[in-house]
Amino acid sequence: MVIRDEELLVNSAEQGSDGWLLQVRKLSELVADTTAAFYSSLDRIEPQDPRAAKVIADGSSGYRDSRPWLEALLRKTPVP
């Protein structure tokens, strides 16, 4: 979902007297993995459908564009 031009992942949602309270995790590069709370009565919430996402191939030489993302993902993954 998108709130205030940021992509967010909803962790929980509670119905209150004022509307919905959403506990979210931010997905944008600069603020990744930080949490926040938003009220539906105060902010415009735009749900996103994951089925509408388009997968595109990395056309850079040596996968230069996707390599930093893959390396960051591997560093975050715990080793058993």
GROMACS elastic network, one bead per residue, 0.5 to 0.9 nm:
[ bonds ]
;  ai    aj funct       b0    kb
    1     6     6  0.82210   500
    1     7     6  0.58422   500
    1     8     6  0.54145   500
    1     9     6  0.65805   500
    1    10     6  0.77170   500
    1    45     6  0.70201   500
    1    46     6  0.55230   500
    1    49     6  0.82398   500
    2     5     6  0.59405   500
    2     6     6  0.53836   500
    2     8     6  0.59872   500
    2     9     6  0.88200   500
    2    44     6  0.85445   500
    2    45     6  0.61340   500
    2    46     6  0.50848   500
    2    47     6  0.63874   500
    2    48     6  0.72156   500
    3     6     6  0.55213   500
    3     7     6  0.68613   500
    3     8     6  0.72501   500
    3    38     6  0.84465   500
    3    43     6  0.69800   500
    3    44     6  0.63376   500
    3    45     6  0.52170   500
    3    46     6  0.65137   500
    3    47     6  0.88365   500
    4     7     6  0.85761   500
    4    43     6  0.75363   500
    4    44     6  0.75423   500
    4    45     6  0.81660   500
    6    26     6  0.72855   500
    6    27     6  0.75514   500
    6    28     6  0.64414   500
    7    25     6  0.88352   500
    7    26     6  0.63175   500
    7    27     6  0.55158   500
    7    28     6  0.60606   500
    8    24     6  0.60854   500
    8    25     6  0.56412   500
    8    27     6  0.54743   500
    8    28     6  0.78076   500
    9    23     6  0.86651   500
    9    24     6  0.54165   500
    9    25     6  0.51718   500
    9    26     6  0.64188   500
    9    27     6  0.70000   500
   10    13     6  0.73607   500
   10    22     6  0.66397   500
   10    23     6  0.60474   500
   10    25     6  0.64628   500
   10    26     6  0.89001   500
   11    22     6  0.75759   500
   11    23     6  0.55272   500
   11    24     6  0.52098   500
   11    25     6  0.68582   500
   12    21     6  0.82767   500
   12    22     6  0.59556   500
   12    23     6  0.52048   500
   12    24     6  0.70763   500
   13    20     6  0.65284   500
   13    21     6  0.56272   500
   13    23     6  0.62895   500
   13    24     6  0.87525   500
   14    19     6  0.84656   500
   14    20     6  0.56539   500
   14    21     6  0.52107   500
   14    22     6  0.66627   500
   14    23     6  0.85881   500
   15    18     6  0.80662   500
   15    19     6  0.59416   500
   15    21     6  0.64169   500
   15    22     6  0.89566   500
   16    19     6  0.52119   500
   16    20     6  0.58439   500
   16    21     6  0.69100   500
   17    20     6  0.82630   500
   18    21     6  0.85552   500
   18    39     6  0.78777   500
   18    40     6  0.80976   500
   18    41     6  0.63934   500
   19    39     6  0.66075   500
   19    40     6  0.56459   500
   19    41     6  0.56173   500
   19    42     6  0.89691   500
   20    38     6  0.81133   500
   20    39     6  0.56063   500
   20    40     6  0.51689   500
   20    41     6  0.73390   500
   21    37     6  0.67884   500
   21    38     6  0.57455   500
   21    40     6  0.65490   500
   21    41     6  0.88485   500
   22    36     6  0.82404   500
   22    37     6  0.54763   500
   22    38     6  0.52185   500
   22    39     6  0.63266   500
   22    40     6  0.77113   500
   23    35     6  0.72193   500
   23    36     6  0.59618   500
   23    38     6  0.67686   500
   24    34     6  0.84656   500
   24    35     6  0.56126   500
   24    36     6  0.54300   500
   24    37     6  0.60957   500
   24    38     6  0.78756   500
   25    32     6  0.76677   500
   25    33     6  0.57474   500
   25    34     6  0.56553   500
   25    36     6  0.64387   500
   25    37     6  0.88264   500
   26    29     6  0.87474   500
   26    31     6  0.63090   500
   26    32     6  0.53146   500
   26    33     6  0.55617   500
   26    34     6  0.55402   500
   26    35     6  0.61123   500
   26    36     6  0.75057   500
   27    30     6  0.85309   500
   27    31     6  0.69368   500
   27    33     6  0.63875   500
   27    34     6  0.81469   500
   28    31     6  0.56541   500
   28    32     6  0.52691   500
   28    33     6  0.85060   500
   29    32     6  0.53246   500
   31    34     6  0.59969   500
   32    35     6  0.87477   500
   38    41     6  0.87474   500
   38    42     6  0.75768   500
   38    43     6  0.69645   500
   39    42     6  0.54480   500
   39    43     6  0.62959   500
   39    44     6  0.89641   500
   40    43     6  0.53973   500
   40    44     6  0.66008   500
   40    45     6  0.66407   500
   41    44     6  0.78343   500
   48    51     6  0.87886   500
   48    52     6  0.79472   500
   48    53     6  0.88530   500
   49    52     6  0.55223   500
   49    53     6  0.73552   500
   50    53     6  0.53847   500
   50    54     6  0.89397   500
   51    54     6  0.81958   500
   56    59     6  0.88076   500
   58    61     6  0.84844   500
   58    63     6  0.61141   500
   58    64     6  0.81745   500
   58    65     6  0.67323   500
   58    66     6  0.66832   500
   59    62     6  0.86727   500
   59    63     6  0.70148   500
   59    64     6  0.86943   500
   59    65     6  0.82081   500
   60    63     6  0.52434   500
   60    64     6  0.56150   500
   60    65     6  0.62011   500
   60    66     6  0.85153   500
   61    64     6  0.60662   500
   61    65     6  0.85206   500
   62    65     6  0.85540   500
   62    67     6  0.84407   500
   63    66     6  0.56391   500
   63    67     6  0.58709   500
   64    67     6  0.54924   500
   64    68     6  0.76345   500
   65    68     6  0.70226   500
   65    69     6  0.81013   500
   66    69     6  0.54735   500
   66    70     6  0.63732   500
   66    71     6  0.88150   500
   67    70     6  0.50979   500
   67    71     6  0.61032   500
   67    72     6  0.85896   500
   68    71     6  0.51374   500
   68    72     6  0.61299   500
   68    73     6  0.85753   500
   69    72     6  0.51719   500
   69    73     6  0.61794   500
   69    74     6  0.86938   500
   70    73     6  0.50648   500
   70    74     6  0.62286   500
   70    75     6  0.87100   500
   71    74     6  0.51007   500
   71    75     6  0.62486   500
   71    76     6  0.87617   500
   72    75     6  0.51247   500
   72    76     6  0.63461   500
   72    77     6  0.88048   500
   73    76     6  0.52467   500
   73    77     6  0.63605   500
   74    77     6  0.51988   500
   74    78     6  0.83492   500
   75    78     6  0.77479   500
